[in-house]
Amino acid sequence: MEKIKSIVQGDLLAFKTVDGNYKAIMCTATNKKSPQNFTFIALTYNDPKCPDEIEIRKESFWGCGTSKAYYFKYSLEEQEKMWAFHPEIKPFLIGSYNLIIWRKDFLKFRDNVLKIGNLNIVNNIDKNGNYGINVNSWKSLNNFFTVQIKTIFNDIGQKTFKLESIIKN
């Protein structure tokens, strides 16, 4: 497995957690200014087999319907696609629950993570969300996906949205 040298918006990363299943995250934004960090969304993939990009496209991510999107704009085409997949949120738009990973922390556990593809996604999905956490170690990433994920999203009102709803054509 080749070490991940860079991460850009849309990169899909997969990793095996302590429960023996693979999980996946997708990069929604990068901050290249010092101190560098990456913003990811947690995907719903949970399987003993490592996913590929085709399988990941069928998955969902956690987030919320939000009116904040009027500050961080989506194009009319992007809005219509969101509503086509999730008419229950109209006139609101989708924002994501964010996992923030600082580059210095990611470098410590990147050997445990595979880059499995890249999807062309809408901009600002991370800015239109309303919650997030800092993931600062391999242990905290594992804990999030094997322990916290079971309760955290219900506690703060997050729901799943189809990944296809934010992929550009």
MARBA-3410 file (N, C-alpha, C, O; in Angstrom, 1 decimal):
169
0.8,-1.2,0.0,0.0,0.0,0.0,0.9,1.2,0.0,1.8,1.4,0.8 ~ 0.6,2.1,-0.9,1.4,3.4,-1.1,0.9,4.4,-0.1,-0.3,4.6,0.2 ~ 1.9,5.1,0.5,1.5,6.2,1.5,0.8,7.3,0.8,1.1,7.7,-0.4 ~ -0.2,7.9,1.5,-1.0,9.0,0.9,-0.1,10.2,1.1,0.3,10.6,2.2 ~ 0.2,10.9,0.0,1.1,12.0,0.0,0.3,13.4,0.0,0.8,14.4,0.5
-0.9,13.3,-0.6,-1.7,14.6,-0.6,-3.2,14.2,-0.6,-3.6,13.1,-1.0 ~ -4.0,15.1,-0.2,-5.4,14.9,-0.1,-6.1,16.2,-0.7,-5.7,17.3,-0.4 ~ -7.1,16.0,-1.6,-7.8,17.0,-2.2,-9.3,16.8,-2.0,-9.7,15.7,-1.7 ~ -10.1,17.8,-2.3,-11.5,17.7,-2.2,-12.0,16.6,-3.1,-11.6,16.4,-4.2 ~ -12.9,15.8,-2.5,-13.5,14.6,-3.2,-12.7,13.3,-3.0,-13.2,12.3,-3.4
-11.5,13.3,-2.4,-10.8,12.1,-2.1,-11.6,11.2,-1.2,-12.1,11.6,-0.2 ~ -11.6,9.9,-1.6,-12.3,8.9,-0.8,-11.2,8.1,-0.1,-10.3,7.5,-0.7 ~ -11.3,7.9,1.3,-10.4,7.2,2.0,-11.1,6.1,2.8,-12.2,6.3,3.3 ~ -10.5,4.9,2.8,-11.1,3.7,3.5,-10.1,3.2,4.5,-8.9,3.3,4.3 ~ -10.6,2.6,5.6,-9.8,2.1,6.6,-10.5,1.0,7.4,-11.8,1.0,7.4
-9.8,0.1,7.9,-10.4,-1.0,8.7,-10.3,-0.6,10.2,-9.2,-0.3,10.7 ~ -11.4,-0.7,10.9,-11.5,-0.3,12.3,-11.4,-1.6,13.1,-11.3,-2.7,12.7 ~ -11.3,-1.3,14.4,-11.1,-2.4,15.4,-12.2,-3.5,15.4,-12.0,-4.6,15.9 ~ -13.4,-3.1,14.8,-14.5,-4.1,14.7,-14.3,-5.0,13.5,-15.1,-5.9,13.3 ~ -13.2,-4.9,12.7,-13.0,-5.7,11.6,-13.6,-5.3,10.3,-13.4,-5.9,9.2
-14.4,-4.2,10.3,-15.0,-3.7,9.2,-14.3,-2.5,8.6,-13.7,-1.7,9.3 ~ -14.5,-2.3,7.3,-14.0,-1.1,6.6,-15.0,0.0,6.8,-16.2,-0.2,6.7 ~ -14.5,1.2,7.0,-15.3,2.4,7.0,-14.7,3.4,5.9,-13.7,3.1,5.4 ~ -15.5,4.5,5.7,-15.0,5.4,4.6,-15.3,6.8,5.0,-16.3,7.1,5.7 ~ -14.4,7.7,4.6,-14.6,9.1,4.7,-14.3,9.8,3.4,-13.6,9.2,2.6
-14.9,11.0,3.2,-14.6,11.7,1.9,-14.2,13.2,2.3,-14.8,13.8,3.1 ~ -13.1,13.6,1.7,-12.7,15.0,1.9,-13.6,16.0,1.2,-13.9,15.9,0.0 ~ -14.1,17.0,2.0,-14.9,18.0,1.4,-14.2,19.3,1.3,-14.7,20.2,0.6 ~ -13.1,19.5,2.0,-12.3,20.8,1.9,-10.9,20.6,2.5,-10.7,19.7,3.3 ~ -10.0,21.4,2.0,-8.7,21.4,2.5,-8.3,22.8,2.8,-8.6,23.7,2.1
-7.5,22.9,3.9,-6.9,24.2,4.2,-5.4,24.1,4.0,-4.7,23.4,4.8 ~ -4.8,24.7,3.0,-3.4,24.5,2.7,-2.5,25.5,3.4,-1.3,25.3,3.4 ~ -3.1,26.5,4.0,-2.3,27.4,4.8,-2.0,26.8,6.1,-2.7,26.0,6.7 ~ -0.9,27.2,6.7,-0.4,26.6,8.0,-1.3,27.2,9.1,-1.6,28.4,9.1 ~ -1.8,26.3,10.0,-1.6,24.9,10.0,-2.6,24.2,9.1,-3.8,24.5,9.1
-2.1,23.3,8.3,-3.0,22.6,7.3,-3.9,21.6,8.0,-3.6,21.0,9.0 ~ -5.1,21.6,7.4,-6.1,20.6,7.9,-7.0,20.1,6.8,-7.1,20.8,5.7 ~ -7.7,19.0,7.0,-8.6,18.5,6.0,-10.0,18.3,6.7,-10.1,18.0,7.9 ~ -11.0,18.6,6.0,-12.4,18.4,6.4,-13.0,17.2,5.7,-12.9,17.1,4.5 ~ -13.5,16.3,6.4,-14.1,15.0,5.9,-15.6,14.9,6.3,-16.0,15.5,7.3
-16.3,14.1,5.5,-17.6,13.6,6.0,-17.5,12.1,6.2,-16.8,11.4,5.5 ~ -18.3,11.7,7.2,-18.3,10.3,7.5,-19.4,9.6,6.6,-20.5,10.1,6.5 ~ -19.0,8.5,6.0,-19.9,7.8,5.1,-20.4,6.6,5.8,-19.9,6.2,6.8 ~ -21.5,6.1,5.3,-22.2,5.0,6.0,-21.6,3.6,5.7,-22.2,2.6,6.2 ~ -20.6,3.5,4.8,-20.0,2.2,4.5,-19.5,1.5,5.7,-18.9,2.1,6.6
-19.9,0.2,5.9,-19.5,-0.6,7.0,-19.6,-2.1,6.6,-20.6,-2.7,6.7 ~ -18.4,-2.6,6.2,-18.4,-3.9,5.6,-17.0,-4.5,5.7,-16.0,-3.8,5.8 ~ -16.9,-5.9,5.9,-15.6,-6.5,6.0,-14.7,-6.3,4.7,-13.5,-6.5,4.8 ~ -15.3,-6.0,3.6,-14.6,-5.9,2.3,-14.3,-4.4,2.1,-15.1,-3.5,2.3 ~ -13.0,-4.2,1.6,-12.6,-2.8,1.3,-13.5,-2.3,0.1,-13.6,-3.0,-0.9
-14.0,-1.1,0.2,-14.9,-0.6,-0.9,-14.1,0.0,-2.0,-12.9,0.3,-1.9 ~ -14.8,0.1,-3.1,-14.2,0.9,-4.3,-15.1,2.1,-4.5,-16.2,2.2,-3.9 ~ -14.7,2.9,-5.4,-15.4,4.2,-5.7,-16.9,3.9,-6.1,-17.8,4.6,-5.8 ~ -17.1,2.8,-6.9,-18.5,2.5,-7.4,-19.4,2.2,-6.2,-20.5,2.6,-6.1 ~ -18.9,1.4,-5.3,-19.7,1.0,-4.1,-19.9,2.3,-3.2,-21.0,2.4,-2.7
-18.9,3.1,-3.1,-19.1,4.3,-2.2,-20.2,5.2,-2.8,-20.9,5.9,-2.0 ~ -20.3,5.3,-4.1,-21.3,6.2,-4.7,-22.7,5.9,-4.2,-23.6,6.7,-4.2 ~ -22.9,4.6,-3.8,-24.3,4.2,-3.3,-24.5,4.5,-1.9,-25.6,4.3,-1.4 ~ -23.5,5.0,-1.2,-23.6,5.2,0.3,-24.2,6.6,0.6,-24.6,7.4,-0.3 ~ -24.3,6.9,1.9,-24.9,8.1,2.4,-23.8,8.7,3.3,-22.8,8.1,3.7
-24.1,10.0,3.7,-23.3,10.7,4.7,-24.2,11.4,5.7,-25.4,11.5,5.4 ~ -23.6,11.8,6.8,-24.4,12.4,7.9,-24.4,13.9,7.7,-23.3,14.5,7.4 ~ -25.5,14.6,8.0,-25.6,16.0,7.9,-26.9,16.5,8.3,-27.6,15.8,9.1 ~ -27.3,17.7,7.8,-28.6,18.3,8.2,-29.1,19.1,7.1,-28.4,19.6,6.2 ~ -30.4,19.3,7.1,-31.0,20.3,6.2,-30.8,21.7,6.9,-31.0,21.9,8.1
-30.4,22.7,6.0,-30.0,24.0,6.6,-30.4,25.1,5.7,-30.5,25.0,4.5 ~ -30.6,26.3,6.3,-30.9,27.5,5.6,-29.6,28.3,5.5,-29.6,29.3,4.8 ~ -28.5,27.8,6.1,-27.2,28.5,6.0,-26.7,28.6,4.6,-25.8,29.4,4.3 ~ -27.2,27.7,3.7,-26.6,27.6,2.4,-26.8,28.9,1.6,-26.2,29.1,0.5 ~ -27.6,29.9,2.1,-27.7,31.1,1.4,-26.5,32.0,1.6,-26.3,33.0,0.9
-25.6,31.7,2.6,-24.4,32.4,2.8,-23.3,31.7,2.0,-22.4,32.4,1.4 ~ -23.3,30.4,1.9,-22.3,29.6,1.2,-23.0,28.9,0.0,-23.6,27.9,0.2 ~ -23.1,29.5,-1.1,-24.0,29.2,-2.2,-23.7,27.9,-2.9,-22.6,27.4,-3.0 ~ -24.8,27.3,-3.3,-24.8,26.2,-4.3,-25.5,26.7,-5.6,-26.3,27.6,-5.5 ~ -25.1,26.2,-6.7,-25.7,26.6,-7.9,-27.2,26.1,-7.9,-27.5,25.2,-7.2
-28.0,26.7,-8.8,-29.4,26.2,-8.9,-29.5,24.7,-9.3,-30.3,24.0,-8.8 ~ -28.6,24.3,-10.2,-28.5,22.9,-10.6,-28.2,22.0,-9.4,-28.7,20.9,-9.3 ~ -27.2,22.4,-8.6,-26.8,21.6,-7.4,-28.0,21.6,-6.4,-28.2,20.5,-5.8 ~ -28.7,22.7,-6.2,-29.9,22.7,-5.3,-30.9,21.7,-5.8,-31.5,20.9,-5.1 ~ -31.2,21.8,-7.1,-32.3,20.9,-7.7,-31.9,19.4,-7.5,-32.8,18.6,-7.3
-30.6,19.1,-7.7,-30.2,17.7,-7.5,-30.4,17.3,-6.0,-30.9,16.2,-5.8 ~ -30.0,18.2,-5.1,-30.3,17.8,-3.7,-31.7,17.6,-3.4,-32.1,16.6,-2.7 ~ -32.6,18.4,-3.9,-34.0,18.3,-3.7,-34.6,17.0,-4.4,-35.6,16.4,-4.0 ~ -34.0,16.7,-5.6,-34.5,15.5,-6.3,-34.2,14.2,-5.4,-35.1,13.3,-5.4 ~ -33.1,14.2,-4.7,-32.8,13.0,-3.9,-33.5,13.2,-2.5,-33.8,12.2,-1.9
-33.7,14.4,-2.1,-34.2,14.6,-0.7,-35.3,15.7,-0.7,-35.0,16.8,-0.2 ~ -36.5,15.5,-1.3,-37.5,16.5,-1.4,-38.0,17.0,0.0,-38.6,18.0,0.1 ~ -37.8,16.1,1.0,-38.2,16.5,2.3,-37.5,17.7,2.9,-38.0,18.3,3.9 ~ -36.4,18.1,2.4,-35.7,19.3,2.9,-36.0,20.6,2.2,-35.7,21.7,2.7 ~ -36.6,20.5,1.1,-36.9,21.7,0.3,-37.8,22.7,1.1,-38.8,22.2,1.7
-37.5,23.9,1.2,-36.6,24.8,0.5,-35.2,24.8,1.1,-34.3,25.6,0.6 ~ -34.9,24.0,2.1,-33.6,24.1,2.7,-32.6,23.2,1.9,-33.0,22.5,0.9 ~ -31.3,23.3,2.2,-30.3,22.6,1.5,-29.5,21.7,2.5,-29.7,21.7,3.7 ~ -28.5,21.0,1.9,-27.8,20.0,2.7,-26.5,20.6,3.2,-25.7,21.2,2.5 ~ -26.2,20.4,4.5,-24.9,20.7,5.1,-24.4,19.4,5.8,-25.2,18.5,6.1
-23.1,19.3,5.9,-22.5,18.0,6.4,-22.1,18.1,7.9,-21.8,19.2,8.4 ~ -22.0,17.0,8.5,-21.4,16.8,9.8,-19.9,16.6,9.5,-19.6,15.7,8.7 ~ -19.0,17.4,10.1,-17.6,17.4,9.7,-16.6,16.7,10.6,-16.8,16.8,11.9 ~ -15.7,16.0,10.1,-14.6,15.5,10.8,-13.4,16.3,10.4,-13.0,16.3,9.2 ~ -12.8,17.0,11.3,-11.6,17.8,11.0,-10.3,17.0,11.4,-10.2,16.6,12.6
-9.4,16.9,10.5,-8.2,16.2,10.8,-7.0,17.1,10.4,-6.9,17.5,9.2 ~ -6.2,17.5,11.4,-5.0,18.3,11.1,-4.0,17.5,10.4,-3.8,16.3,10.7 ~ -3.3,18.0,9.4,-2.3,17.3,8.6,-1.3,16.6,9.5,-0.9,15.5,9.3 ~ -0.8,17.3,10.5,0.2,16.7,11.4,-0.3,15.5,12.1,0.5,14.5,12.3 ~ -1.6,15.5,12.4,-2.1,14.3,13.0,-2.4,13.2,12.0,-2.1,12.0,12.3
-2.8,13.5,10.8,-3.1,12.6,9.8,-1.8,11.8,9.4,-1.8,10.6,9.2 ~ -0.7,12.5,9.3,0.6,11.9,9.0,1.0,10.7,9.9,1.7,9.8,9.5 ~ 0.5,10.8,11.2,0.8,9.8,12.2,0.1,8.5,11.9,0.5,7.4,12.3 ~ -1.1,8.5,11.2,-1.9,7.3,11.0,-2.2,7.1,9.6,-3.1,6.2,9.3 ~ -1.6,7.8,8.6,-1.9,7.6,7.2,-1.6,6.2,6.7,-2.2,5.8,5.7
-0.7,5.5,7.4,-0.4,4.1,6.9,-1.6,3.2,7.1,-1.6,2.1,6.5 ~ -2.6,3.6,7.9,-3.7,2.7,8.2,-4.9,3.0,7.2,-6.0,2.4,7.3 ~ -4.7,4.0,6.3,-5.7,4.5,5.4,-5.4,4.3,4.0,-4.3,4.5,3.6 ~ -6.4,3.9,3.2,-6.2,3.7,1.7,-7.0,4.8,1.0,-8.1,5.2,1.3 ~ -6.4,5.4,-0.1,-7.1,6.3,-1.0,-7.7,5.4,-2.0,-7.0,4.7,-2.8
-9.1,5.4,-2.2,-9.7,4.5,-3.1,-10.4,5.2,-4.3,-11.0,4.5,-5.1 ~ -10.3,6.5,-4.3,-10.9,7.2,-5.5,-11.1,8.7,-5.2,-10.7,9.2,-4.1 ~ -11.7,9.4,-6.1,-12.1,10.8,-6.0,-13.4,11.1,-6.7,-13.6,10.6,-7.8 ~ -14.2,11.8,-6.0,-15.5,12.2,-6.6,-15.6,13.7,-6.7,-15.1,14.4,-5.9 ~ -16.1,14.2,-7.8,-16.3,15.7,-8.0,-17.6,16.1,-7.3,-18.7,15.8,-7.7
-17.4,16.8,-6.2,-18.5,17.1,-5.3,-18.7,18.7,-5.3,-17.9,19.4,-5.7 ~ -19.9,19.0,-4.7,-20.2,20.5,-4.6,-19.3,21.1,-3.6,-18.8,20.5,-2.7 ~ -19.0,22.4,-3.8,-18.3,23.2,-2.8,-19.2,23.6,-1.7,-20.4,23.6,-1.8 ~ -18.6,23.8,-0.5,-19.3,24.4,0.6,-20.2,23.5,1.4,-20.9,23.9,2.4 ~ -20.2,22.2,1.1,-21.0,21.2,1.9,-20.6,21.2,3.4,-21.4,21.1,4.3
-19.3,21.4,3.6,-18.8,21.5,5.0,-19.2,22.8,5.7,-19.4,22.8,6.9 ~ -19.2,23.9,5.0,-19.5,25.2,5.6,-21.0,25.3,5.9,-21.4,26.1,6.8 ~ -21.8,24.5,5.2,-23.3,24.6,5.5,-23.7,23.6,6.5,-24.9,23.5,6.8 ~ -22.8,22.9,7.1,-23.2,22.0,8.2,-23.3,22.7,9.5,-23.1,23.9,9.6 ~ -23.6,22.0,10.6,-23.8,22.7,11.9,-23.1,22.0,13.0,-23.1,22.4,14.2
-22.4,20.9,12.8,-21.6,20.2,13.8,-20.3,19.6,13.2,-20.2,19.5,12.0 ~ -19.4,19.3,14.1,-18.2,18.6,13.7,-17.3,18.3,14.9,-17.5,18.8,16.0 ~ -16.4,17.4,14.6,-15.4,17.1,15.7,-14.0,17.0,15.2,-13.8,16.9,13.9 ~ -13.1,17.2,16.1,-11.7,17.1,15.7,-11.2,15.6,15.9,-11.5,15.0,16.9 ~ -10.7,15.0,14.9,-10.1,13.7,14.9,-8.6,13.8,14.9,-8.0,14.2,13.9
-8.0,13.5,16.1,-6.6,13.8,16.2,-5.7,12.6,16.3,-4.5,12.7,16.5 ~ -6.2,11.4,16.1,-5.4,10.2,16.2,-6.1,9.0,15.6,-7.3,9.1,15.3 ~ -5.4,8.0,15.3,-6.0,6.7,14.8,-7.0,6.2,15.8,-8.0,5.7,15.5 ~ -6.7,6.3,17.1,-7.6,5.8,18.2,-8.9,6.6,18.1,-10.0,6.0,18.3 ~ -8.8,7.9,18.0,-10.0,8.7,18.0,-10.9,8.5,16.7,-12.1,8.5,16.8
-10.2,8.2,15.6,-11.0,7.8,14.3,-11.7,6.5,14.5,-12.9,6.4,14.2 ~ -11.0,5.5,15.1,-11.6,4.2,15.4,-12.8,4.4,16.4,-13.9,3.8,16.2 ~ -12.6,5.1,17.4,-13.6,5.4,18.5,-14.8,6.0,17.9,-16.0,5.6,18.2 ~ -14.6,7.0,17.0,-15.7,7.7,16.4,-16.6,6.7,15.6,-17.8,6.6,15.7 ~ -16.0,5.8,14.8,-16.7,4.9,13.9,-17.2,3.6,14.6,-18.1,3.0,14.0
-16.7,3.3,15.7,-17.1,2.0,16.4,-17.9,2.3,17.7,-18.6,1.4,18.1 ~ -17.8,3.4,18.3,-18.5,3.7,19.5,-19.4,4.9,19.4,-20.6,4.8,19.5 ~ -18.8,6.1,19.1,-19.6,7.3,19.1,-20.7,7.4,18.1,-21.8,7.9,18.3 ~ -20.4,6.8,16.9,-21.3,6.9,15.8,-22.7,6.3,16.1,-23.7,6.7,15.5 ~ -22.7,5.4,17.1,-24.0,4.7,17.4,-25.0,5.7,18.1,-26.2,5.4,18.1
-24.5,6.7,18.7,-25.4,7.6,19.4,-25.3,9.1,19.0,-26.3,9.8,19.1 ~ -24.1,9.5,18.6,-23.9,11.0,18.4,-24.8,11.6,17.4,-25.3,12.7,17.7 ~ -25.1,11.0,16.3,-26.0,11.6,15.3,-27.4,11.7,15.8,-28.1,12.7,15.4 ~ -27.9,10.8,16.5,-29.3,10.9,17.1,-29.3,12.0,18.1,-30.3,12.8,18.2 ~ -28.3,12.1,18.9,-28.3,13.1,20.0,-28.3,14.5,19.4,-28.8,15.4,20.1
-27.7,14.8,18.3,-27.6,16.1,17.7,-28.5,16.4,16.5,-28.3,17.4,15.8 ~ -29.4,15.4,16.2,-30.3,15.6,15.1,-29.8,15.5,13.7,-30.3,16.1,12.8 ~ -28.7,14.8,13.5,-28.2,14.6,12.2,-28.9,13.4,11.5,-29.4,12.5,12.2 ~ -29.0,13.4,10.2,-29.6,12.3,9.5,-28.7,12.0,8.3,-27.7,12.7,8.0 ~ -29.0,10.9,7.6,-28.2,10.5,6.4,-28.8,11.1,5.1,-30.0,11.3,5.0
-27.9,11.5,4.2,-28.2,12.0,2.9,-27.4,11.2,1.9,-26.3,10.8,2.1 ~ -28.1,10.9,0.8,-27.4,10.1,-0.3,-26.2,10.9,-0.8,-26.3,12.1,-1.2 ~ -25.1,10.2,-0.9,-23.9,10.8,-1.5,-24.1,11.4,-2.9,-23.6,12.4,-3.2 ~ -24.9,10.6,-3.7,-25.2,11.1,-5.0,-25.8,12.5,-5.1,-25.6,13.2,-6.1 ~ -26.4,12.9,-4.0,-27.1,14.2,-4.0,-26.1,15.4,-4.0,-26.4,16.5,-4.3
-24.8,15.1,-3.7,-23.8,16.2,-3.7,-22.7,16.0,-4.8,-21.7,16.7,-4.8 ~ -22.8,14.9,-5.6,-21.8,14.7,-6.6,-22.2,15.4,-7.9,-23.3,15.4,-8.4 ~ -21.2,16.2,-8.4,-21.5,16.9,-9.7,-21.4,15.9,-10.8,-20.7,14.9,-10.8 ~ -22.2,16.2,-11.9,-22.2,15.3,-13.0,-21.0,15.6,-13.9,-20.8,14.9,-15.0
END
